[in-house]
């Protein structure tokens, strides 16, 4: 009886250690931005003076969302690509969008490279923050094309960072 009790105790300890290790591996392997959920739509953000920007968003979670390669709705990816091509038109990031299918609503390898270039060269990100993933940190640092109350873009290609308003 004593050896059966000891075997059960060892089994429970081993199982507990395996579950703890697995829980740690899942938590450590999940990117921090995954908690926001993928961008599934766009959101209109009022910036003052009857001006708006359209940013990627997640239904029910507002603009706190993320997108990486193969992720995000077509409208959310297009909003990001439009902002890069319009507000950063003379940069390598915009060239990467234009040279890899243009504003097509697909978060492919070209968009990943463009976001990395934007993060590194225009937004001043360093180290692991240059990941090619669009999330709240990238959104807050970016400039976005302004639209008037009619929904038409304001010319000549005016851009604004809504968090700095």
C-alpha positions in Angstrom: 0.0 0.0 0.0 2.8 2.3 0.9 4.6 1.9 -2.5 1.3 2.6 -4.4 0.8 5.8 -2.4 4.4 6.8 -3.1 3.9 6.1 -6.9 0.8 8.2 -6.9 2.6 11.0 -5.1 5.5 10.9 -7.6 3.0 10.8 -10.5 1.1 13.9 -9.2 4.3 15.8 -8.6 5.6 15.0 -12.2 2.2 15.9 -13.7 2.2 19.2 -11.8 5.7 20.0 -13.0 4.7 19.2 -16.6 1.6 21.4 -16.4 3.6 24.3 -14.8 6.2 24.0 -17.6 3.6 23.9 -20.3 1.8 26.9 -18.8 5.1 28.8 -18.7 5.9 27.9 -22.3 2.5 29.0 -23.5 2.7 32.3 -21.6 6.3 33.0 -22.6 5.7 32.0 -26.3 2.7 34.3 -26.7 3.4 37.8 -28.0 2.2 40.5 -25.7 0.2 42.1 -28.5 -1.9 38.9 -28.9 -4.0 39.9 -26.0 -5.6 42.7 -28.2 -6.9 40.4 -30.9 -6.5 40.8 -34.7 -7.7 44.0 -36.5 -11.1 43.1 -38.1 -12.3 46.5 -39.2 -11.5 50.2 -39.2 -12.4 52.9 -36.7 -12.9 56.7 -37.3 -11.0 58.8 -34.8 -12.0 62.5 -34.5 -8.9 64.8 -34.4 -10.6 68.2 -34.1 -11.6 70.9 -36.6 -14.0 68.5 -38.3 -11.1 66.2 -39.3 -10.9 62.4 -38.9 -8.5 59.6 -39.4 -9.3 56.0 -40.2 -7.3 53.4 -38.3 -7.3 49.6 -38.1 -9.6 48.4 -35.2 -11.1 45.4 -33.7 -14.9 45.1 -33.3 -15.7 45.7 -29.7 -12.2 46.6 -28.7 -11.6 49.9 -30.6 -8.3 50.6 -32.2 -6.4 48.3 -29.8 -5.6 45.5 -32.1 -2.7 43.9 -34.0 -1.9 42.5 -37.4 1.0 40.5 -38.7 1.6 38.5 -41.9 -1.6 36.9 -43.1 -3.7 38.6 -40.4 -6.2 41.5 -40.3 -9.2 42.2 -42.4 -8.8 43.7 -45.9 -10.2 47.1 -44.7 -7.8 47.2 -41.7 -4.8 46.3 -43.8 -5.8 48.8 -46.5 -6.0 51.6 -43.8 -2.5 50.8 -42.7 -1.1 50.6 -46.2 -2.9 53.8 -47.2 -1.4 55.6 -44.3 2.1 54.4 -45.1 1.8 55.3 -48.8 0.2 58.7 -48.1 1.8 60.0 -45.0 5.3 58.5 -45.6 5.2 58.7 -49.4 8.9 59.5 -49.8 10.2 56.6 -47.7 11.5 53.1 -48.2 8.4 51.9 -46.3 6.0 53.4 -48.9 8.2 52.1 -51.8 7.9 48.6 -50.3 4.1 48.8 -50.3 4.1 50.1 -53.9 6.6 47.5 -55.1 4.7 44.6 -53.5 1.2 44.8 -54.8 0.3 48.3 -53.7 -2.5 49.0 -51.4 -4.2 45.6 -51.8 -5.4 44.9 -48.3 -3.1 41.9 -47.9 -0.7 41.8 -45.0 2.0 39.9 -46.9 5.8 39.8 -46.8 6.0 43.3 -48.5 3.8 44.9 -45.8 5.8 43.2 -43.1 9.0 44.7 -44.6 7.3 48.1 -45.0 6.2 48.1 -41.3 9.7 47.1 -40.2 11.2 49.9 -42.3 8.6 52.4 -40.9 9.3 51.2 -37.3 13.0 51.5 -37.7 13.4 54.6 -39.8 10.4 56.9 -39.2 9.1 55.9 -35.8 12.4 55.4 -34.0 11.8 51.9 -32.7 14.8 49.9 -31.5 15.6 46.2 -31.1 12.8 43.8 -30.7 10.2 46.5 -31.2 11.1 46.4 -34.9 9.0 43.3 -35.6 6.9 44.2 -38.7 3.7 43.7 -36.6 1.2 46.5 -36.4 -0.2 47.0 -32.9 -1.1 49.8 -30.5 2.5 51.1 -30.1 2.9 51.4 -33.9 -0.6 53.0 -34.2 0.2 55.6 -31.5 3.5 56.6 -33.2 2.2 56.8 -36.8 0.8 59.7 -38.8 -2.6 59.0 -40.4 -4.3 60.6 -43.4 -6.9 63.2 -42.5 -10.4 63.1 -43.8 -13.0 65.8 -43.7 -16.5 65.5 -42.3 -17.8 64.5 -45.8 -15.5 61.5 -45.7 -13.2 62.9 -48.5 -9.4 63.0 -47.9 -8.1 66.4 -47.1 -5.6 67.6 -49.8 -2.7 68.0 -50.2 -2.4 64.7 -48.4 -2.6 66.1 -44.9 -1.6 63.7 -42.1 -1.8 63.9 -38.3 -1.0 61.8 -35.3 -4.3 61.7 -33.4 -2.6 60.9 -30.1 -0.7 64.2 -30.3 -3.9 66.3 -30.8 
